[in-house]
Amino acid sequence: MTLLRAGEQYKGRVHVYLSIFDRNGKNVGFHHRIQDLVLTPIQYAQAIAGAFRYRMAVRLNTGEFTVAMTLRDDLSREIGTGVKKLRL
C-alpha cells in the first residue's frame, strides 16, 4: 500500500476484492469495497511491520469454502492476494 504523510497522519486508498467459492469451485460471493486509509504514526509503524488487518463481514451457510482476498493499491496499482480454505 502506498501511504502518504498528511500532517500527523498517513493516508492511502485500496480496493478490496473478496471472492468466495464453495467446495465445488462455484463462486458463491463477490464483494468489492474502496477503503480510504487514515493511519496514526503508531498504526503506520505496525503496518510497515506487516501487521495490517482488514475486516469485512459476510454471511455464509455452513460448509467448506475457499476465500480469496485481493488488495489493489489505488496509487501504485500494485496487487496482493491471499487465499484461505475454511469450514463453517
Secondary structure by P-SEA (a helix, b strand, c coil): cbbbbcccbbbbbbbbbbbbbcccccccbbbbbbbbbbbcaaaaaaaaaccbbbbbbbbbcbbbbbbbbbbbbccccbbbbbbbbbcc
